[in-house]
Amino acid sequence: MDSAVKKAIIKAVKKEPFAQILKMQLITLEDGYAMVEMTYDPAIMNNIYARAHGGAIYSLLDEAFQAAAQTDGTIAVAININVIYVSSPEVGIRLKAEAHRISQTKKTAGYDIKVTDPHGQIIATCQALAYQTGKPIPFL
């Protein structure tokens, strides 16, 4: 991955309003790989059962997917995401999402994404497919 692309993605994620609301942090970014973390805050992330809302967990894995999918410097958009929710995290725990590119063609790329807690317990797992538009990322 080009260093200018890496810097541009890191800067874009830091400024992204949605990531800021959930206090997500892009920790690592490499070619086809991203690690994003956030702390499970029940005040804004709980569902009606006082457990982590699936949408909060999904948002974390989607942020990692988004970052990893742009690392070739072109716009990639999600065309399919399949999530399996495995367990509910404990309140206040730091969650980590890691997105790994596992396949790539000229137009699509497949990703394996996992959300884990600090003890390595899987919270959610995901298979995702991105469509690569070939258009350069606009914030380069």
N, CA, C and O atoms as a GROMACS GRO file, in nm:
protein
  560
    1MET      N    1   0.085  -0.117   0.000
    1MET     CA    2   0.000   0.000   0.000
    1MET      C    3   0.089   0.124   0.000
    1MET      O    4   0.188   0.131   0.072
    2ASP      N    5   0.053   0.217  -0.080
    2ASP     CA    6   0.122   0.345  -0.090
    2ASP      C    7   0.108   0.422   0.041
    2ASP      O    8   0.001   0.422   0.102
    3SER      N    9   0.216   0.487   0.086
    3SER     CA   10   0.212   0.559   0.214
    3SER      C   11   0.115   0.678   0.211
    3SER      O   12   0.057   0.712   0.314
    4ALA      N   13   0.096   0.740   0.095
    4ALA     CA   14   0.000   0.851   0.085
    4ALA      C   15  -0.142   0.800   0.103
    4ALA      O   16  -0.225   0.866   0.165
    5VAL      N   17  -0.170   0.682   0.050
    5VAL     CA   18  -0.301   0.620   0.066
    5VAL      C   19  -0.325   0.589   0.214
    5VAL      O   20  -0.432   0.617   0.268
    6LYS      N   21  -0.225   0.531   0.277
    6LYS     CA   22  -0.237   0.497   0.420
    6LYS      C   23  -0.265   0.621   0.503
    6LYS      O   24  -0.356   0.620   0.586
    7LYS      N   25  -0.189   0.727   0.483
    7LYS     CA   26  -0.210   0.851   0.557
    7LYS      C   27  -0.348   0.910   0.532
    7LYS      O   28  -0.413   0.960   0.624
    8ALA      N   29  -0.394   0.904   0.406
    8ALA     CA   30  -0.525   0.959   0.371
    8ALA      C   31  -0.638   0.882   0.439
    8ALA      O   32  -0.734   0.943   0.488
    9ILE      N   33  -0.629   0.750   0.442
    9ILE     CA   34  -0.733   0.669   0.507
    9ILE      C   35  -0.734   0.695   0.657
    9ILE      O   36  -0.841   0.712   0.716
   10ILE      N   37  -0.617   0.698   0.719
   10ILE     CA   38  -0.608   0.724   0.863
   10ILE      C   39  -0.670   0.859   0.897
   10ILE      O   40  -0.745   0.870   0.993
   11LYS      N   41  -0.638   0.960   0.818
   11LYS     CA   42  -0.691   1.094   0.840
   11LYS      C   43  -0.844   1.096   0.821
   11LYS      O   44  -0.915   1.160   0.898
   12ALA      N   45  -0.893   1.028   0.718
   12ALA     CA   46  -1.037   1.026   0.690
   12ALA      C   47  -1.114   0.957   0.803
   12ALA      O   48  -1.221   1.004   0.842
   13VAL      N   49  -1.061   0.847   0.854
   13VAL     CA   50  -1.129   0.776   0.963
   13VAL      C   51  -1.132   0.861   1.089
   13VAL      O   52  -1.231   0.863   1.161
   14LYS      N   53  -1.022   0.932   1.116
   14LYS     CA   54  -1.019   1.019   1.235
   14LYS      C   55  -1.125   1.129   1.228
   14LYS      O   56  -1.177   1.171   1.331
   15LYS      N   57  -1.157   1.175   1.107
   15LYS     CA   58  -1.255   1.284   1.088
   15LYS      C   59  -1.397   1.233   1.067
   15LYS      O   60  -1.491   1.312   1.070
   16GLU      N   61  -1.414   1.104   1.046
   16GLU     CA   62  -1.546   1.049   1.013
   16GLU      C   63  -1.644   1.068   1.130
   16GLU      O   64  -1.617   1.019   1.239
   17PRO      N   65  -1.755   1.138   1.109
   17PRO     CA   66  -1.849   1.166   1.218
   17PRO      C   67  -1.901   1.040   1.289
   17PRO      O   68  -1.907   1.038   1.412
   18PHE      N   69  -1.938   0.938   1.215
   18PHE     CA   70  -1.994   0.818   1.276
   18PHE      C   71  -1.891   0.749   1.365
   18PHE      O   72  -1.924   0.706   1.476
   19ALA      N   73  -1.769   0.737   1.319
   19ALA     CA   74  -1.663   0.676   1.399
   19ALA      C   75  -1.636   0.758   1.524
   19ALA      O   76  -1.607   0.703   1.630
   20GLN      N   77  -1.646   0.890   1.513
   20GLN     CA   78  -1.625   0.977   1.629
   20GLN      C   79  -1.735   0.958   1.734
   20GLN      O   80  -1.706   0.956   1.853
   21ILE      N   81  -1.859   0.944   1.690
   21ILE     CA   82  -1.971   0.926   1.784
   21ILE      C   83  -1.951   0.800   1.867
   21ILE      O   84  -1.975   0.800   1.988
   22LEU      N   85  -1.907   0.692   1.803
   22LEU     CA   86  -1.886   0.565   1.873
   22LEU      C   87  -1.745   0.553   1.930
   22LEU      O   88  -1.709   0.450   1.988
   23LYS      N   89  -1.665   0.658   1.913
   23LYS     CA   90  -1.528   0.663   1.965
   23LYS      C   91  -1.442   0.547   1.914
   23LYS      O   92  -1.366   0.486   1.990
   24MET      N   93  -1.456   0.518   1.785
   24MET     CA   94  -1.375   0.414   1.721
   24MET      C   95  -1.237   0.470   1.689
   24MET      O   96  -1.222   0.587   1.657
   25GLN      N   97  -1.139   0.383   1.699
   25GLN     CA   98  -1.002   0.422   1.667
   25GLN      C   99  -0.942   0.321   1.571
   25GLN      O  100  -0.946   0.200   1.595
   26LEU      N  101  -0.887   0.370   1.462
   26LEU     CA  102  -0.814   0.286   1.368
   26LEU      C  103  -0.674   0.265   1.426
   26LEU      O  104  -0.595   0.359   1.434
   27ILE      N  105  -0.646   0.143   1.467
   27ILE     CA  106  -0.520   0.111   1.536
   27ILE      C  107  -0.411   0.071   1.437
   27ILE      O  108  -0.297   0.116   1.447
   28THR      N  109  -0.447  -0.015   1.342
   28THR     CA  110  -0.349  -0.067   1.245
   28THR      C  111  -0.411  -0.067   1.107
   28THR      O  112  -0.528  -0.101   1.090
   29LEU      N  113  -0.331  -0.029   1.008
   29LEU     CA  114  -0.376  -0.031   0.870
   29LEU      C  115  -0.261  -0.079   0.782
   29LEU      O  116  -0.154  -0.018   0.780
   30GLU      N  117  -0.284  -0.187   0.712
   30GLU     CA  118  -0.187  -0.244   0.617
   30GLU      C  119  -0.263  -0.281   0.491
   30GLU      O  120  -0.386  -0.268   0.486
   31ASP      N  121  -0.193  -0.326   0.390
   31ASP     CA  122  -0.257  -0.365   0.265
   31ASP      C  123  -0.359  -0.476   0.290
   31ASP      O  124  -0.322  -0.587   0.329
   32GLY      N  125  -0.488  -0.447   0.269
   32GLY     CA  126  -0.593  -0.546   0.286
   32GLY      C  127  -0.623  -0.582   0.429
   32GLY      O  128  -0.689  -0.684   0.454
   33TYR      N  129  -0.578  -0.504   0.524
   33TYR     CA  130  -0.597  -0.535   0.667
   33TYR      C  131  -0.620  -0.407   0.746
   33TYR      O  132  -0.555  -0.305   0.723
   34ALA      N  133  -0.714  -0.414   0.840
   34ALA     CA  134  -0.736  -0.303   0.933
   34ALA      C  135  -0.780  -0.358   1.068
   34ALA      O  136  -0.853  -0.456   1.077
   35MET      N  137  -0.732  -0.291   1.173
   35MET     CA  138  -0.777  -0.320   1.310
   35MET      C  139  -0.835  -0.192   1.366
   35MET      O  140  -0.770  -0.087   1.368
   36VAL      N  141  -0.959  -0.201   1.414
   36VAL     CA  142  -1.030  -0.088   1.471
   36VAL      C  143  -1.078  -0.129   1.610
   36VAL      O  144  -1.122  -0.242   1.630
   37GLU      N  145  -1.070  -0.035   1.706
   37GLU     CA  146  -1.115  -0.064   1.842
   37GLU      C  147  -1.217   0.040   1.889
   37GLU      O  148  -1.219   0.153   1.842
   38MET      N  149  -1.301  -0.004   1.982
   38MET     CA  150  -1.392   0.086   2.052
   38MET      C  151  -1.426   0.023   2.187
   38MET      O  152  -1.417  -0.098   2.204
   39THR      N  153  -1.466   0.106   2.280
   39THR     CA  154  -1.508   0.059   2.410
   39THR      C  155  -1.660   0.048   2.412
   39THR      O  156  -1.730   0.140   2.371
   40TYR      N  157  -1.710  -0.066   2.460
   40TYR     CA  158  -1.854  -0.087   2.470
   40TYR      C  159  -1.910   0.000   2.581
   40TYR      O  160  -1.889  -0.026   2.699
   41ASP      N  161  -1.982   0.105   2.541
   41ASP     CA  162  -2.042   0.202   2.632
   41ASP      C  163  -2.192   0.177   2.638
   41ASP      O  164  -2.264   0.210   2.544
   42PRO      N  165  -2.242   0.120   2.748
   42PRO     CA  166  -2.384   0.087   2.756
   42PRO      C  167  -2.476   0.208   2.747
   42PRO      O  168  -2.592   0.194   2.709
   43ALA      N  169  -2.427   0.326   2.781
   43ALA     CA  170  -2.511   0.447   2.776
   43ALA      C  171  -2.559   0.478   2.635
   43ALA      O  172  -2.665   0.538   2.617
   44ILE      N  173  -2.482   0.437   2.534
   44ILE     CA  174  -2.521   0.464   2.395
   44ILE      C  175  -2.529   0.340   2.308
   44ILE      O  176  -2.573   0.348   2.193
   45MET      N  177  -2.487   0.224   2.360
   45MET     CA  178  -2.480   0.104   2.276
   45MET      C  179  -2.569  -0.012   2.322
   45MET      O  180  -2.565  -0.119   2.263
   46ASN      N  181  -2.649   0.008   2.426
   46ASN     CA  182  -2.733  -0.101   2.474
   46ASN      C  183  -2.860  -0.117   2.391
   46ASN      O  184  -2.910  -0.022   2.331
   47ASN      N  185  -2.910  -0.242   2.390
   47ASN     CA  186  -3.040  -0.270   2.329
   47ASN      C  187  -3.146  -0.274   2.439
   47ASN      O  188  -3.119  -0.236   2.553
   48ILE      N  189  -3.265  -0.319   2.407
   48ILE     CA  190  -3.374  -0.321   2.506
   48ILE      C  191  -3.354  -0.423   2.618
   48ILE      O  192  -3.426  -0.420   2.718
   49TYR      N  193  -3.258  -0.512   2.602
   49TYR     CA  194  -3.228  -0.613   2.703
   49TYR      C  195  -3.106  -0.577   2.788
   49TYR      O  196  -3.054  -0.660   2.863
   50ALA      N  197  -3.061  -0.451   2.775
   50ALA     CA  198  -2.943  -0.402   2.847
   50ALA      C  199  -2.817  -0.482   2.812
   50ALA      O  200  -2.732  -0.506   2.897
   51ARG      N  201  -2.808  -0.522   2.686
   51ARG     CA  202  -2.689  -0.588   2.632
   51ARG      C  203  -2.643  -0.507   2.510
   51ARG      O  204  -2.715  -0.418   2.465
   52ALA      N  205  -2.527  -0.538   2.459
   52ALA     CA  206  -2.474  -0.465   2.343
   52ALA      C  207  -2.568  -0.481   2.222
   52ALA      O  208  -2.604  -0.592   2.184
   53HIS      N  209  -2.605  -0.370   2.165
   53HIS     CA  210  -2.690  -0.370   2.045
   53HIS      C  211  -2.609  -0.428   1.929
   53HIS      O  212  -2.492  -0.395   1.911
   54GLY      N  213  -2.673  -0.514   1.851
   54GLY     CA  214  -2.605  -0.572   1.735
   54GLY      C  215  -2.556  -0.467   1.638
   54GLY      O  216  -2.455  -0.486   1.571
   55GLY      N  217  -2.627  -0.355   1.630
   55GLY     CA  218  -2.586  -0.246   1.542
   55GLY      C  219  -2.454  -0.184   1.582
   55GLY      O  220  -2.377  -0.140   1.496
   56ALA      N  221  -2.427  -0.179   1.712
   56ALA     CA  222  -2.299  -0.125   1.759
   56ALA      C  223  -2.184  -0.219   1.720
   56ALA      O  224  -2.078  -0.174   1.675
   57ILE      N  225  -2.206  -0.348   1.738
   57ILE     CA  226  -2.105  -0.447   1.701
   57ILE      C  227  -2.083  -0.445   1.550
   57ILE      O  228  -1.970  -0.448   1.502
   58TYR      N  229  -2.194  -0.441   1.476
   58TYR     CA  230  -2.186  -0.433   1.330
   58TYR      C  231  -2.107  -0.310   1.286
   58TYR      O  232  -2.025  -0.317   1.194
   59SER      N  233  -2.132  -0.198   1.351
   59SER     CA  234  -2.064  -0.074   1.315
   59SER      C  235  -1.913  -0.087   1.329
   59SER      O  236  -1.837  -0.038   1.245
   60LEU      N  237  -1.870  -0.154   1.435
   60LEU     CA  238  -1.727  -0.173   1.456
   60LEU      C  239  -1.667  -0.260   1.346
   60LEU      O  240  -1.563  -0.226   1.290
   61LEU      N  241  -1.730  -0.371   1.314
   61LEU     CA  242  -1.673  -0.457   1.209
   61LEU      C  243  -1.680  -0.391   1.072
   61LEU      O  244  -1.592  -0.411   0.988
   62ASP      N  245  -1.785  -0.312   1.049
   62ASP     CA  246  -1.798  -0.241   0.922
   62ASP      C  247  -1.691  -0.134   0.906
   62ASP      O  248  -1.643  -0.109   0.796
   63GLU      N  249  -1.654  -0.070   1.016
   63GLU     CA  250  -1.547   0.032   1.011
   63GLU      C  251  -1.414  -0.032   0.972
   63GLU      O  252  -1.338   0.023   0.892
   64ALA      N  253  -1.385  -0.150   1.029
   64ALA     CA  254  -1.262  -0.221   0.992
   64ALA      C  255  -1.267  -0.264   0.846
   64ALA      O  256  -1.167  -0.252   0.774
   65PHE      N  257  -1.382  -0.314   0.802
   65PHE     CA  258  -1.402  -0.353   0.662
   65PHE      C  259  -1.380  -0.235   0.570
   65PHE      O  260  -1.308  -0.245   0.471
   66GLN      N  261  -1.442  -0.123   0.603
   66GLN     CA  262  -1.430  -0.002   0.521
   66GLN      C  263  -1.284   0.040   0.504
   66GLN      O  264  -1.239   0.068   0.393
   67ALA      N  265  -1.210   0.044   0.613
   67ALA     CA  266  -1.070   0.087   0.607
   67ALA      C  267  -0.986  -0.011   0.526
   67ALA      O  268  -0.908   0.031   0.440
   68ALA      N  269  -1.000  -0.139   0.553
   68ALA     CA  270  -0.919  -0.240   0.483
   68ALA      C  271  -0.948  -0.242   0.334
   68ALA      O  272  -0.857  -0.263   0.252
   69ALA      N  273  -1.074  -0.221   0.297
   69ALA     CA  274  -1.115  -0.231   0.157
   69ALA      C  275  -1.066  -0.116   0.070
   69ALA      O  276  -1.067  -0.126  -0.053
   70GLN      N  277  -1.023  -0.006   0.132
   70GLN     CA  278  -0.977   0.110   0.055
   70GLN      C  279  -0.825   0.111   0.034
   70GLN      O  280  -0.773   0.200  -0.033
   71THR      N  281  -0.754   0.014   0.089
   71THR     CA  282  -0.607   0.022   0.094
   71THR      C  283  -0.538   0.016  -0.042
   71THR      O  284  -0.418   0.044  -0.051
   72ASP      N  285  -0.610  -0.019  -0.147
   72ASP     CA  286  -0.545  -0.013  -0.279
   72ASP      C  287  -0.557   0.126  -0.340
   72ASP      O  288  -0.510   0.150  -0.451
   73GLY      N  289  -0.621   0.219  -0.265
   73GLY     CA  290  -0.631   0.357  -0.311
   73GLY      C  291  -0.752   0.388  -0.396
   73GLY      O  292  -0.766   0.499  -0.447
   74THR      N  293  -0.840   0.289  -0.412
   74THR     CA  294  -0.961   0.312  -0.490
   74THR      C  295  -1.084   0.289  -0.402
   74THR      O  296  -1.078   0.220  -0.300
   75ILE      N  297  -1.195   0.348  -0.444
   75ILE     CA  298  -1.320   0.336  -0.369
   75ILE      C  299  -1.372   0.194  -0.378
   75ILE      O  300  -1.387   0.138  -0.487
   76ALA      N  301  -1.400   0.135  -0.262
   76ALA     CA  302  -1.463   0.004  -0.255
   76ALA      C  303  -1.590   0.020  -0.173
   76ALA      O  304  -1.590   0.090  -0.071
   77VAL      N  305  -1.697  -0.045  -0.217
   77VAL     CA  306  -1.824  -0.038  -0.145
   77VAL      C  307  -1.872  -0.180  -0.113
   77VAL      O  308  -1.846  -0.273  -0.188
   78ALA      N  309  -1.940  -0.193  -0.002
   78ALA     CA  310  -1.991  -0.324   0.040
   78ALA      C  311  -2.105  -0.367  -0.052
   78ALA      O  312  -2.195  -0.289  -0.083
   79ILE      N  313  -2.100  -0.493  -0.094
   79ILE     CA  314  -2.214  -0.548  -0.170
   79ILE      C  315  -2.279  -0.665  -0.096
   79ILE      O  316  -2.392  -0.703  -0.127
   80ASN      N  317  -2.209  -0.721   0.001
   80ASN     CA  318  -2.269  -0.826   0.084
   80ASN      C  319  -2.192  -0.839   0.214
   80ASN      O  320  -2.068  -0.841   0.215
   81ILE      N  321  -2.266  -0.848   0.324
   81ILE     CA  322  -2.205  -0.867   0.455
   81ILE      C  323  -2.291  -0.968   0.531
   81ILE      O  324  -2.411  -0.948   0.547
   82ASN      N  325  -2.227  -1.075   0.579
   82ASN     CA  326  -2.295  -1.176   0.659
   82ASN      C  327  -2.231  -1.181   0.797
   82ASN      O  328  -2.112  -1.210   0.809
   83VAL      N  329  -2.310  -1.153   0.899
   83VAL     CA  330  -2.258  -1.146   1.036
   83VAL      C  331  -2.319  -1.258   1.119
   83VAL      O  332  -2.438  -1.288   1.109
   84ILE      N  333  -2.236  -1.320   1.201
   84ILE     CA  334  -2.282  -1.414   1.302
   84ILE      C  335  -2.243  -1.356   1.437
   84ILE      O  336  -2.125  -1.337   1.466
   85TYR      N  337  -2.344  -1.328   1.519
   85TYR     CA  338  -2.318  -1.278   1.654
   85TYR      C  339  -2.300  -1.398   1.746
   85TYR      O  340  -2.390  -1.482   1.758
   86VAL      N  341  -2.185  -1.407   1.810
   86VAL     CA  342  -2.148  -1.523   1.888
   86VAL      C  343  -2.174  -1.504   2.037
   86VAL      O  344  -2.230  -1.593   2.102
   87SER      N  345  -2.136  -1.390   2.091
   87SER     CA  346  -2.155  -1.364   2.233
   87SER      C  347  -2.169  -1.215   2.257
   87SER      O  348  -2.138  -1.133   2.170
   88SER      N  349  -2.216  -1.180   2.375
   88SER     CA  350  -2.233  -1.040   2.411
   88SER      C  351  -2.116  -0.996   2.499
   88SER      O  352  -2.079  -1.067   2.592
   89PRO      N  353  -2.059  -0.881   2.470
   89PRO     CA  354  -1.944  -0.836   2.549
   89PRO      C  355  -1.986  -0.785   2.687
   89PRO      O  356  -2.102  -0.750   2.710
   90GLU      N  357  -1.890  -0.781   2.776
   90GLU     CA  358  -1.913  -0.724   2.908
   90GLU      C  359  -1.910  -0.572   2.898
   90GLU      O  360  -1.843  -0.515   2.812
   91VAL      N  361  -1.983  -0.507   2.985
   91VAL     CA  362  -1.992  -0.362   2.988
   91VAL      C  363  -1.853  -0.301   3.009
   91VAL      O  364  -1.775  -0.347   3.092
   92GLY      N  365  -1.824  -0.197   2.932
   92GLY     CA  366  -1.699  -0.122   2.947
   92GLY      C  367  -1.576  -0.186   2.886
   92GLY      O  368  -1.467  -0.130   2.896
   93ILE      N  369  -1.592  -0.300   2.823
   93ILE     CA  370  -1.478  -0.372   2.769
   93ILE      C  371  -1.436  -0.313   2.634
   93ILE      O  372  -1.519  -0.264   2.558
   94ARG      N  373  -1.308  -0.319   2.605
   94ARG     CA  374  -1.254  -0.271   2.478
   94ARG      C  375  -1.271  -0.381   2.374
   94ARG      O  376  -1.226  -0.494   2.395
   95LEU      N  377  -1.335  -0.348   2.263
   95LEU     CA  378  -1.358  -0.444   2.155
   95LEU      C  379  -1.266  -0.414   2.038
   95LEU      O  380  -1.233  -0.298   2.010
   96LYS      N  381  -1.225  -0.520   1.970
   96LYS     CA  382  -1.133  -0.507   1.856
   96LYS      C  383  -1.194  -0.578   1.736
   96LYS      O  384  -1.238  -0.692   1.746
   97ALA      N  385  -1.196  -0.508   1.623
   97ALA     CA  386  -1.238  -0.569   1.497
   97ALA      C  387  -1.117  -0.576   1.404
   97ALA      O  388  -1.046  -0.477   1.386
   98GLU      N  389  -1.095  -0.693   1.347
   98GLU     CA  390  -0.986  -0.710   1.251
   98GLU      C  391  -1.044  -0.759   1.120
   98GLU      O  392  -1.113  -0.861   1.115
   99ALA      N  393  -1.016  -0.686   1.014
   99ALA     CA  394  -1.060  -0.722   0.879
   99ALA      C  395  -0.940  -0.765   0.798
   99ALA      O  396  -0.842  -0.691   0.786
  100HIS      N  397  -0.947  -0.885   0.742
  100HIS     CA  398  -0.840  -0.941   0.658
  100HIS      C  399  -0.896  -0.968   0.518
  100HIS      O  400  -0.999  -1.033   0.504
  101ARG      N  401  -0.827  -0.917   0.416
  101ARG     CA  402  -0.866  -0.952   0.279
  101ARG      C  403  -0.826  -1.097   0.256
  101ARG      O  404  -0.711  -1.134   0.281
  102ILE      N  405  -0.919  -1.179   0.208
  102ILE     CA  406  -0.890  -1.320   0.185
  102ILE      C  407  -0.894  -1.358   0.038
  102ILE      O  408  -0.847  -1.465  -0.001
  103SER      N  409  -0.952  -1.270  -0.045
  103SER     CA  410  -0.954  -1.295  -0.189
  103SER      C  411  -0.970  -1.163  -0.262
  103SER      O  412  -1.020  -1.065  -0.206
  104GLN      N  413  -0.925  -1.161  -0.389
  104GLN     CA  414  -0.940  -1.039  -0.467
  104GLN      C  415  -0.939  -1.071  -0.616
  104GLN      O  416  -0.858  -1.150  -0.663
  105THR      N  417  -1.031  -1.007  -0.688
  105THR     CA  418  -1.033  -1.011  -0.834
  105THR      C  419  -1.021  -0.866  -0.881
  105THR      O  420  -0.996  -0.777  -0.800
  106LYS      N  421  -1.038  -0.843  -1.010
  106LYS     CA  422  -1.032  -0.705  -1.059
  106LYS      C  423  -1.146  -0.619  -1.005
  106LYS      O  424  -1.129  -0.498  -0.992
  107LYS      N  425  -1.260  -0.679  -0.973
  107LYS     CA  426  -1.378  -0.602  -0.933
  107LYS      C  427  -1.428  -0.630  -0.792
  107LYS      O  428  -1.505  -0.550  -0.738
  108THR      N  429  -1.388  -0.738  -0.730
  108THR     CA  430  -1.437  -0.769  -0.597
  108THR      C  431  -1.323  -0.812  -0.505
  108THR      O  432  -1.216  -0.852  -0.551
  109ALA      N  433  -1.349  -0.803  -0.377
  109ALA     CA  434  -1.254  -0.852  -0.277
  109ALA      C  435  -1.333  -0.907  -0.159
  109ALA      O  436  -1.430  -0.845  -0.114
  110GLY      N  437  -1.291  -1.023  -0.109
  110GLY     CA  438  -1.357  -1.085   0.005
  110GLY      C  439  -1.278  -1.060   0.132
  110GLY      O  440  -1.155  -1.056   0.131
  111TYR      N  441  -1.350  -1.042   0.242
  111TYR     CA  442  -1.288  -1.012   0.372
  111TYR      C  443  -1.344  -1.103   0.480
  111TYR      O  444  -1.463  -1.134   0.483
  112ASP      N  445  -1.256  -1.143   0.569
  112ASP     CA  446  -1.293  -1.213   0.691
  112ASP      C  447  -1.274  -1.112   0.804
  112ASP      O  448  -1.167  -1.053   0.818
  113ILE      N  449  -1.378  -1.093   0.885
  113ILE     CA  450  -1.373  -0.992   0.991
  113ILE      C  451  -1.418  -1.055   1.121
  113ILE      O  452  -1.519  -1.126   1.125
  114LYS      N  453  -1.344  -1.030   1.226
  114LYS     CA  454  -1.381  -1.081   1.358
  114LYS      C  455  -1.378  -0.968   1.460
  114LYS      O  456  -1.290  -0.882   1.456
  115VAL      N  457  -1.475  -0.969   1.550
  115VAL     CA  458  -1.477  -0.879   1.666
  115VAL      C  459  -1.448  -0.965   1.788
  115VAL      O  460  -1.515  -1.066   1.812
  116THR      N  461  -1.348  -0.924   1.865
  116THR     CA  462  -1.310  -0.999   1.984
  116THR      C  463  -1.298  -0.905   2.104
  116THR      O  464  -1.287  -0.783   2.089
  117ASP      N  465  -1.300  -0.965   2.223
  117ASP     CA  466  -1.276  -0.889   2.346
  117ASP      C  467  -1.128  -0.903   2.383
  117ASP      O  468  -1.055  -0.976   2.316
  118PRO      N  469  -1.082  -0.837   2.488
  118PRO     CA  470  -0.939  -0.843   2.524
  118PRO      C  471  -0.890  -0.983   2.562
  118PRO      O  472  -0.770  -1.008   2.565
  119HIS      N  473  -0.984  -1.075   2.593
  119HIS     CA  474  -0.947  -1.211   2.629
  119HIS      C  475  -0.944  -1.303   2.508
  119HIS      O  476  -0.919  -1.423   2.521
  120GLY      N  477  -0.970  -1.248   2.391
  120GLY     CA  478  -0.970  -1.327   2.268
  120GLY      C  479  -1.103  -1.395   2.238
  120GLY      O  480  -1.113  -1.468   2.140
  121GLN      N  481  -1.205  -1.372   2.321
  121GLN     CA  482  -1.336  -1.432   2.296
  121GLN      C  483  -1.399  -1.366   2.175
  121GLN      O  484  -1.400  -1.243   2.164
  122ILE      N  485  -1.452  -1.447   2.086
  122ILE     CA  486  -1.518  -1.394   1.966
  122ILE      C  487  -1.655  -1.340   2.004
  122ILE      O  488  -1.736  -1.410   2.065
  123ILE      N  489  -1.680  -1.216   1.967
  123ILE     CA  490  -1.809  -1.151   1.986
  123ILE      C  491  -1.893  -1.165   1.860
  123ILE      O  492  -2.013  -1.192   1.867
  124ALA      N  493  -1.829  -1.146   1.744
  124ALA     CA  494  -1.898  -1.162   1.615
  124ALA      C  495  -1.796  -1.199   1.509
  124ALA      O  496  -1.677  -1.166   1.520
  125THR      N  497  -1.843  -1.267   1.409
  125THR     CA  498  -1.759  -1.301   1.295
  125THR      C  499  -1.837  -1.265   1.168
  125THR      O  500  -1.960  -1.264   1.167
  126CYS      N  501  -1.763  -1.237   1.063
  126CYS     CA  502  -1.828  -1.182   0.944
  126CYS      C  503  -1.752  -1.220   0.818
  126CYS      O  504  -1.629  -1.227   0.817
  127GLN      N  505  -1.825  -1.245   0.712
  127GLN     CA  506  -1.771  -1.258   0.578
  127GLN      C  507  -1.830  -1.143   0.497
  127GLN      O  508  -1.951  -1.122   0.499
  128ALA      N  509  -1.745  -1.068   0.427
  128ALA     CA  510  -1.792  -0.951   0.355
  128ALA      C  511  -1.733  -0.949   0.215
  128ALA      O  512  -1.622  -0.997   0.192
  129LEU      N  513  -1.808  -0.892   0.122
  129LEU     CA  514  -1.764  -0.878  -0.015
  129LEU      C  515  -1.773  -0.732  -0.057
  129LEU      O  516  -1.877  -0.668  -0.039
  130ALA      N  517  -1.665  -0.680  -0.112
  130ALA     CA  518  -1.660  -0.541  -0.156
  130ALA      C  519  -1.651  -0.536  -0.309
  130ALA      O  520  -1.587  -0.619  -0.372
  131TYR      N  521  -1.718  -0.436  -0.364
  131TYR     CA  522  -1.706  -0.407  -0.507
  131TYR      C  523  -1.604  -0.296  -0.521
  131TYR      O  524  -1.617  -0.191  -0.458
  132GLN      N  525  -1.503  -0.318  -0.604
  132GLN     CA  526  -1.398  -0.220  -0.625
  132GLN      C  527  -1.431  -0.139  -0.750
  132GLN      O  528  -1.429  -0.192  -0.861
  133THR      N  529  -1.461  -0.012  -0.730
  133THR     CA  530  -1.507   0.074  -0.840
  133THR      C  531  -1.396   0.111  -0.937
  133THR      O  532  -1.423   0.140  -1.054
  134GLY      N  533  -1.272   0.109  -0.890
  134GLY     CA  534  -1.160   0.153  -0.972
  134GLY      C  535  -1.139   0.304  -0.968
  134GLY      O  536  -1.040   0.354  -1.022
  135LYS      N  537  -1.229   0.377  -0.904
  135LYS     CA  538  -1.217   0.522  -0.892
  135LYS      C  539  -1.128   0.554  -0.772
  135LYS      O  540  -1.142   0.490  -0.668
  136PRO      N  541  -1.038   0.650  -0.784
  136PRO     CA  542  -0.950   0.684  -0.671
  136PRO      C  543  -1.028   0.739  -0.552
  136PRO      O  544  -1.128   0.808  -0.568
  137ILE      N  545  -0.981   0.707  -0.431
  137ILE     CA  546  -1.047   0.762  -0.312
  137ILE      C  547  -1.036   0.914  -0.319
  137ILE      O  548  -0.929   0.967  -0.350
  138PRO      N  549  -1.146   0.986  -0.292
  138PRO     CA  550  -1.150   1.131  -0.314
  138PRO      C  551  -1.070   1.211  -0.212
  138PRO      O  552  -1.040   1.328  -0.236
  139PHE      N  553  -1.034   1.152  -0.100
  139PHE     CA  554  -0.965   1.227   0.004
  139PHE      C  555  -0.814   1.208  -0.001
  139PHE      O  556  -0.744   1.239   0.096
  140LEU      N  557  -0.764   1.157  -0.112
  140LEU     CA  558  -0.619   1.139  -0.131
  140LEU      C  559  -0.550   1.273  -0.150
  140LEU      O  560  -0.428   1.278  -0.167
   0.00000   0.00000   0.00000
